[in-house]
């Protein structure tokens, strides 16, 4: 069992920046593919960004060039730096962890990001 604890959400004006962090409770963090999903009211949950154990990275088209995912294997933490935020980025953001060869994901509790003027 892996526990994921997100932090760093909040409210920001359009064009602003926020950084999210997710700490994982596992000694083998480095082998996990880590990701960030989000869910806006009335919409399906969607992948925002993911980073594999080899640091291969995928982004949703809607956030390319604005968001950056990174990981620190010594701190068992994955980050999401969000710049040039737009109102449509408003959502609950969830951290995920997936072990190689396993389809199931671990999920964090979610953190609210609100972009509004």
Secondary structure as UniProt FT lines:
FT   STRAND          4..7
FT   STRAND          10..12
FT   TURN            14..15
FT   STRAND          18..24
FT   TURN            27..28
FT   HELIX           29..31
FT   STRAND          33..39
FT   TURN            41..42
FT   STRAND          46..51
FT   TURN            53..54
FT   STRAND          57..59
FT   HELIX           61..63
FT   TURN            64..66
FT   STRAND          67..72
FT   TURN            73..76
FT   STRAND          77..82
FT   HELIX           87..89
FT   STRAND          91..98
FT   TURN            100..101
FT   STRAND          106..107
FT   STRAND          111..115
//
